[in-house]
Amino acid sequence: MPLLTTTLGSFPKPDYVPTPDWFRGGMESPTAAYSAYLQNLPEDIDEIHDRATREVVQLQVELGIDIPADGEMRREDYINYQCRNFDGFDFTNLTHQVLRNGAWEAHVATVRGPIRSKAPKLPADYKVAQAATTHPVKITLPGPLTIAGSTADDFYHDKAALGWDFAVALNQEILALAEAGCTWIQVDEPVFARNPNLAHEFGFRNLERCFKDVPAHVNKVVHMCCGYPMHLDDDDYEKADRNVYFDLAQAIDNSVIDAISLEDAHAHNDLSLLEKFSKTKVIWGSVAIAKSEIESVETIRERLKQALDHIDADRLIVAPDCGLGFLTQEMVKAKLGNMSEAAHSL
C-alpha cells in the first residue's frame, strides 16, 4: 500500500499576491510591515487570496499530495495571522525580544490584556481551499507554547496561565473548523523542541485543551520541527536538538494527538525513535525545506524503506520537514514531485 503524503503549511506566494510575509524578507520588522499593509488593502484582496489558495491546493494534488494544506496565502506568518484574531494583543507598540534560544531576534506583538478569541476566521479559509479539491485539506494553527515563545507578555507574567488562555482561544477556532467539515487540523508547536521542560510542565496539557471536544473523526495533528533558519541554504543556523524527540515521544504517544509531524530530512534521526510510538501516526519529514538541493526519488525512497523497518506503513505519512515558504516554485515542484513518487512507489 503506498504511503500517504501531506504538506505542513506555508508555500511561496505568487508574485501577484501583495501580502508581505517573513519568507520574502527585506523588512526590518515583518510584523510592523504587515500592520501597515492592513491599512491599505487592495479592494480585490479576497479574490487574490482565493485565487492563490485554489492554485496552491490544485498544484499539490497534481504533484501527488494526498492531504494538501491551504498554503497560508493570507498569512504574514503562521503565528501573527492567528494572534491578530485574539483580543489582548498589541500590534502597534512592539517589544524587542531574543527568541528561540538566541537563534532569532525581532520586534514582536505584545500581550497587554486577557487573551480572548474573536469570531473564528479559519473556517472561511478552509472552505475556499476545500472547494478546490476532493482531497481532504489540512488547516494549521500555531500552538500555545509557540505563540508564547514568539511574542511578548506584559500582562500575565505567568507562562502556564498565558498558555492556557491561548489554548482556550485556539480551541474555539479548532471546533469551528471541525464544524465546517475540516478533518485534518494541525497545531504547530516547534517550541516544544526548544523547551522540552516547558512542554512537559504544561505544554501537553495545553495541547489537550486545544483539542477539547473535537470529534473523533477529526485527525488531531501536531507539528514539532526543529526551527526555520533565516534564509535558504543557511548552514550556520542553530536548529533545536532533534534528539529531544526521544524525550517527548512517550508524552506524545500518551496524548490526544493522532499524528505527530517530525523533521528528518535536514538531519536524520536514529530510526529507533519510530518505535517509541505505539499508536500515534508519524508524519515523517522527507525533504528539506531550507536547502535548494533537490532530493532524488531514490534517496527519499531508501530512507522511507529504512523507516518502515521501525513502524507500520499505515502509521507513516510522508511530508516535507516544515513549510515551503523559502523555496521557489520550481524547487517546490521538484521536491514534492519526487517525494510523492517515492512514497507512492512503496
N, C-alpha and C positions, 0 to 999 in steps of 0.2 A: 504494500500500500504506500503510495507516495506521501511524503511528509507535507503537512500544511505549511503555508507561508504567510507572513504578515509583515507590516512595516510598523514603525514606532512613533510617528508623529510628523515632524516638520519635513517639508520639501522646499527646494529652491523656488522662490516666487518668480513667475514670468515677468518680463520687462514691463508689461502693460499694467502690472499691479503696483500702485504708488505707495502702498503701505510700507513704512520703514520697519526694518527688523534687525535684530542683533547680528544675524549672519551676514548681512550686506555690509556691515562695518562703516567706517568713515564718519562715525558720530561720537563726539566726546561723551555724550550721555544719551543712549538709546531711549531711556525712559522719558527724558525731557523732550527728545525729538518726537516721540510718538504723541505726547501730550499736545505739542504744537500742531502736529498733523491733525489731531482730532478737532481742532478749532477751524480747520479749512478743508473739510472733507469734500471730495468731488461729488456732484449731485448723483452720479451714476455708480457710486462706490459699491452698493449692494449688488448691482448687476456684474460689476467687475469681479467681485469676490465669488459670486455664484459661478461665473464662467470658469474662473481659475480652479475652483473646487471640483467642478464637473470634470475638467480636463485632467486634473491630477489623479482623481479616482479612476477614470477610464484608462489612463496610462498604466496605473498599477495593475489593473485587470489584464490589460494587453500584455504586460510583462510577466504574467503568471502569478500574481499575488492573490491568494485566496481570501484574505481578510484585510482589505485596504484601509488606510487611515484617511482622514479628510485633508491632510496635507498642511493644515494650520495656515491657510491663505489669509485669514483675517487677523492673525496674531502678530504683535511685535515680538513676543516670545511666549513660551508656554506658561510662564508664571504670571506676568503682569496682566495678560489678557483676562485671566480669571479674576485676579485681585481687583481690577477696576470695576468688577461687578459685586464687590463687597463693600458695605458701609464700614467705616472705621479707618480707611486708608487715606493718606495724604500723598497725592502725586504732584503737588506743587512745590512744597518745601522738602526737598530730598535730603537724605542723610548719607554721608560718606561712610562706606563700610569696606573692610577687608574680609573676604569670604572664602569658602572652600579651602579651609586650612592654609590660607595665604595665597592660593592659586588664582584668585580673582579679586579685583578691586574696582569699586564702582560707586556712583551716587544712586541710591535706591529709594523706592517708596517707603513711607514710614507709617506704622500703625499708631494712630493718635486717639482711637476710641474703640468701643466694643465692635468686634467683627460680627457682622450680620449679612446674610445673603440677600441680595435684591431678587427680583424675578429672574428665574433661571433663563439663560440665553443659549446654552449649548444645544437644547433640543432643536432650535431653528437651524443651527449649523449642521446638525446631524441630518435633518430632513433633506437639506439641499444635497448633501453628499450621498445619502442613501438613494435618492431619486436617480442617481447617475448609474446605478448598477443593481444587479440582483444579488451580488455577493454581500455578506454582512459587513457593514462599515464599522470600524472601531473609532471611538472618540476618546481623547486623552484629557486629563486634568492634572495639575500639579498637586502633590501630596502635602499634608500639613507640615511635616518636618522640613521639606524642601522650600516651601513658602517662607517659613520662619528663618531658614538659613540663607534666604535670598533677599530679604527685606530688613527693615529696622523696626524695633519695637520701642515706642515711647509712651506706652500705656499699661500693658500688662505686667511687665517686669517679672514674668513667670512663664518659662518656656512651656511647661506642661499645660497650663491653663490656656495660653495662646494657641497651642496646637489643637487643643480640644475644640475651641471655638472655630478654628479653621475647619476641623473635621465635620462639625455640625453644619456649617455653611456649605461645604462641599457635598455633603450627603443630600442636600436639597437639589443640587444640580444633578447628582447621580440618579436619584429617584425620578427626577423629571425626564432624564434621558431614557431610563428604563421604561417609563410610561409611554414615551414617544416611539418605542419599538427597538431601541438600541440594545443589542445582545452582547456586545463586546465593549466594555468600559475599562479604561486603563488609568490608574493613578501613578504618576511619575514620582519616585522617591530616590533619586540619586544620592541625596544627603545621607541616607542610611549607610552607604558605603564609606562616607567620610566620617560619620559619627555613630558607629555601631552601639556605643554605650547608651546614647540617647534613643536609638532605635529600640533597644531592649527596655529601657526605663519607661518610656511612654509612647514611642513611635508606633509599635504594633497595636497598642490599644487604640490609638487614634485612627489607624487604618481600619480596624474593625468598626469604629464609629462611622467612618466614611461610607462603608458598605451596609450599614444598618438597614434592615427591611428590604434589601434588594432581592428581587425574586430569584429563585433557584436556577431558572433557565438562563439568567444573565451571567456571562463569563466575567468574573471579577479578576482583573489583571493588574499586576503591579510591576513597574519597570524600575530596575536598580542598576543603572550604568555606572561607570567609574568617572564620568565627567567629560565635558567638552573642552578641547583646547581653545586657544584664542584665534586660530586660523588654520586653514588647510595645510597639511604637512608640517605641523608644529611638533617636532620631535622632542622639544625640551619641556613640554607641558607636563606637570606632575599630576598624573591621574591618581585616584584612590587606589589603594592596595587591593587587587582583586581577590587576595586570599581571605579578605573579610567575608566573602560569600560563605565560607565554611562556618564562620561564627554565626551567621544569620540563618543558615539553612534549616535548622530544626524549628526555629520560631516561625519561619515561612511555612513549613510543611504542617505545622500545628494550627495555622491561622485560617481565616476565612478565604484567603487568596486561592483562586482556582488555577492561575497561571502566573509564573514569575519570569520576567524578562531579564536575562543576564548577558553581560558583554563577554565575548570570547575571541572575536576576530583581532582586535587590537593587540592583545596578548593572551595566549592560550592558557586556559585553566588546567589544573590537574583534573582529569576526567572523572576521578572518583567522586568529585563534587556531585555529579548527577545521581549517584547512588544515595545521596542524602535525602532525596525527595521520593517519598513512598507513594504519595497521592497527587502531588502538585504537578501540573504540566510545566515544562520548561521551554520558554521562548529563547532560542539559542542564537546569540549574535554571531553571524557567519560572514559578514562583510564589514570592513572598517568604514567609518563614516567621516573620518578626517584625513584620509590618505587618498591621494589621487591614483595610486596604483590600483589596477583592476584585477581582482582575484579571478583566477580561471575557474571554469566549471569543475575541472578535475581536482583542483586544490580544495574547493568547497566540499565537493562530494566525498573526498577522502577523509576530511575532518568529521563530516557527519557520520560516515561509516564507523569511525572510531567512537563517536559519541553513542551510537546505537549499541555498542557493546556494554553500555552502562545504564541505559534507560530504554524502556519500551517505546516503539515507534509511535504509538497512539498518545504518548505524553511528551513528544518532542515536536516543537514548532520552530520553523526557520525564519530568521529575521536579520536585518542589519543590527549592528551594536546599539544604535540610537537613531535619532532623527537625521535627515539627509540634507539639512539646510546649507551646509558648507559646499556641497558638490555642485558641479554644473549639470545641466540636463543630460548631456551626453554621458557623463560619469554615472549618473543615476540609472540611466537605461542599461548601461553595460553591467553595472554591479547587480542590479535587481534581476536582469535577464539571466545572467549566469547563476545567480543564487536560486532562482526558480527552477531553472533547468536541472541543477544539481539535486535540489530537494525532491523534485517530481520524478527523478530517474531512479530513486532508491526503492 
